[in-house]
Amino acid sequence: MKSVLLSTLCTSMFVSLLIATPVSAQDRNVDKRVDRLEQEMRAVQRKVFPGGSSRFFEPEITPDTDTPTTQSTTSSAVSDLIARVDTLERSLASLTGQVEENGFRLKQIEDKLAATEVPPVSTDPGTFSTTPSSVPGADSTQATADPERVSGVASIVMPDTGDAGEDAYIYGYRLWEAKYYPEAQTQLKKAAADHPNHRRASFAKNLLGRAYLDDGKPALASVALYENYQELPRGERAPDSLYFLSTALVQLNKKADACRVLSELQEVYPGAASGRLSARVASGKAAADCS
C-alpha cells in the first residue's frame, strides 16, 4: 500500500512539474525532491539497520547541469528519475517487510516468556513453601495444615523484646522445637534474610539446616548448612554447620565427603572441635567410618 501511494504521488509530482515549469527547471526541481527523498530513506535505513551496508540503494545519479537541455536529455533525465523512484519504492517495501518480520518475531518471544512465567507464591496462611532458593529446579513441597495444626502453630507466640532479629530467630526456634518443621523452615529463612547482619543470622541458618534434617530432607539440609559456613564463616554457629553437614552427607551415602568436612572443622575451628563439639566430632567420624 505504501509503495502504491508513493508511486502515485511521484507520478503526479512529475506531471505537475512538467506542465508548470520549463524543461530545465523540471529537471532541477524534481531532482532536488528525489534527492531529499533518498536522504530520508537513508535516515530510515540507518535507524532500522544501524551499521548496515548501502546495498538498499542504487548509486546516486547526479544531473549534468553543464549540458544544454534537449528533448533527448530531458527524456533520459525523467527516465533516470523514474528508475530512482522505483528503487526507493523497492527499498521502502524491503524495510517495511523486515520491520514487520522483526515485530512478529518479538511477539513470539514475548508469548513464550509469558507462557513460562512462574505462578506467584501462595499467601494462604495454612500453606508453607519449603523450596530453598539455592536449589535450582527443586520442586515446591507444601504442607497443608489441618485445623489442629493451625491451632498448634497459632499457639506458638513470637516474643517481643524490642530486638527484631532476636525475636525472629527465637520464634523460628520455638516452631522447630515444637516439631513444626515446614513452618520453622519458613520462619528461619525469613529471619536470616531480614536480619543478615544480626548475630542470630548464623544461628538461624544453622537451625534451618537442622530443620531440614529433622524433616527428612538431607539434600536441602546440606545446601543450607554449607551456605551458612561459606557466607558467615565467623558466625557463632559456623562450626556447628560443618558438623551437621557431615551428618547430612552420611545420610546421602557420601561418607568420604563427610570425613573431609569433619577434618576441615578440626582445621578451621580447632577450639570448637576439641571443646564443645568434641563429642559430636567423635560420633560424626564413627558414623562416617573415618580412618
N, C-alpha and C positions, 0 to 999 in steps of 0.2 A: 504493500500500500504506500509506504514511504517513497519507494523508488518510482512508482507511477506518478505520485504528486510532484516529485522533484522533476521528472521528465516533462510533465505538462507545464510546470512553472517555467522551466528553462526554455521550452519551445515558445511559449507566449512571450517571454522576455526577448528572445531572438527576433520574432516577428515585429514586435513593437519598436525595437531599436532600429531595425532595417527600414521601417517606414518613416520614422520620426527624424532620423539623423543621416548625414552623408555617410558614404561607404567607409571612409577612413575613420570617422568618428565612431561608427558602429563597431568597427574592429577594436578600437581602443577601449570604449566603454564596456563592451561585452567581455573583452579580455580582462579588464580590471575586476569585474564581478566574478568571473570564473576563478581568477587568482585568489580573490578573497574567500570564495567557497572552498578552494583547495586548502587554503591556510586553516580554515575552520575544521576541515576534515582531518588535517594533520594534528590539530589540537585534540580532536576526539580520539585519534589513533594513539597519541601519547598518553591520554587519560586512561584508555581502556587497556592498551598494551604498552606499559612503560618499558622503555629499552628495546622496543620492537624494531624490526628492520623496516626498510622503505618499500618492501615488496607490494604493499597495498596500493601504491600509487605509481602511475607512469611518470617518466621524466617530464619536467615542465616544458611546455612549448613556448618559447619566447618570441613574441611578434617582432618582425623585422621592420622597424619604423623608418629605416633609410630607403626602402624600396618603394617606388611610386605605386600607388594603389591602382589596380586594374580589375576588370571583371573577373579575370582568371585568378589573380591573387586573392581577391575577396572570397570567391567560392572556396578556394583552398583554406583560407583562414576560418571560414564558417564550418567547413568540414572538420578542421582540426578542433575547433571549439566543441562541436557535437561529440567528437570522439572523446575529448577530455571529460565532458559531462557524463557520457556513458561510463567512462572509467570510474568517475566519482560515484555514480549510482551503484555500480557493482561493489565498490569498496564499502559504501554505506550498508548495502544489503549484507555483505560479509560480516561487518562489525556487528550489525544488529543480530544476525543469526548466532554469532559467538556469544554475545551478551545474554541472549535468551537461553542458550545451551548452558552457560555458566550458572544462570539463575535456577535452571531446572536441577542441575547437579547439587547446588547448595540446598535446595528444598529437600532433595533426597537425603542428604546428610543430616539435616535438621530433623527429618522424620525418624531416622534411625536413632538419633540421640534421644529423642522424646520417647521412643519405644523401650529404651534401655534404662530409663531413669529408675532409681531405687525408690520403692514406696517409703513414705515417711515413717519414722519410728512411732509405735503406738504410745499414746499418752494415757492409756487405761491404767488406773492405779492398781488394778489386780493383775497386771502383766509386767513381767520384768525381763528385759533382754540380758542375755549372758554372753553375747558375742564380743570378744575383745577386738578393738580397732586394729591391733597389731598383727592379727592373723588373717592374711588375705584369703578370701574365698570361704571363710568359715561360715557354716550355716547358723542362722539365728535360732537359738534354743530358748523357749519361753516356758515359764512355769505359771500356769494359770491357777490362781488361788481360789480355793473354795471358801465359803463363808467362815468356817472355823479358822482357816489360815489367815484370812483377812483380819479377823478379830485378834488373833495371836500377834500378828505384826503390829497392829494398832496399839497393842498393849506395851510395845517397846517404846520407851519415851526417849526422845533426844534431849540431852542435857542442855542447859542454857547458862553457861558460866561467864559469857561475855567474850570468850575466846572461840571464834568461829571454827578455826582449824582443829582445835582440840575437840570441840563438840561434835564436829562432823566425823572425826575418827572414832570417838567413843560410841557414837550411835551405830556405826558400822560394826564395831567390836561387839556390841550388845546383840545385834542381829546374828552375827556369826556364832556367838556363844549360845544363843537360843536355837541354833541349827537351822536358821532361815538362810540357807547358803546363797540362793539366787539373789535374794533381797540384799544380803550383806555384800555380795559382789558389786551390785549396782551402787550401793552407798559408798563403798570403799574406793571405787574408781572415781566417783564424783568428788570425794574428799581429797584425793590426791590431785585431781585436775584443778579443783577450785583453790587449793592452797599448796601450790608446788614448792614454795619456799619455807613452809612451816616444818618444824622438826618432826611433826607427825606424818609428813608425806612418806617418809621411809617406812614408818610403821604401817601406814595404810596400804602401800604397795606390797609389802611383805605379807600382810594378813590377807590381801586379795589372792595371792598365790596359794596360801593355806586354805582359803575358802574353796578354791578350785580343786585342790587335792581332796578335801573332805567331801566335795560334791562328785568325786569320781571322775575328774577331768584332768589327768596329769599333763596332757599336752598343753592345755591352756595355762596350767599352773607353771610349767617350765618357762613359758614365754613371759608371764608376769614377774616371776622371780628373777629371771635373767635381766629383764629390763630394769628392775629395781637396783640390782648390783651395778649395771652399766651406767645408769643415769644418776644414781646417788651413791657412789662408792664410799663416801664418807658418812653416809646416813647411819643412824644407830642400829638399823636392822639389816644392813647390807650383809654382814657375816651370816646372819640367820637365813637370809635368802639363798646363800650358797648351800647351806646345809639342806634346806627344803628342796632346792633344785636337784641335789643328788638323790633325794627321796623320789622325786618325780621321774628322774631318769631311770632309776631302778624299776619303777612301775612300768616304764616304757621299754623295759628289757634292754637298756643301754648302760650296762654295769661298768664297762670300761670308761665311758664318759663320766659316770658318777664318781669313779675313783679320781679322775683328773680334777673334777670340781672340788672334791674334798682336799686334794693336795693344794689346790690354789687357795682354798680357805685357810689352810695352815700357813702358807707362804705370805699371803696378803694381810691376814689378821691373826698373827701368832698369839697375841694376848688373849683374844676371844676364844681361839681354837684350843688353847691349853687351859683356859679358865672356865667361864660359864658355859661354853659349848663343848667342853671336853668329852662329856658322856655321850652327847649326840654325835660327835665326830667318830667316836669309837664304834657306836652302834651302826652309824652310816657305813663305815668301812666294812663291818661284818656283813651287812645286808648286801653290799656291792661286791663282796668277795675280793676286796682289795688285798694285794700282797704286802 
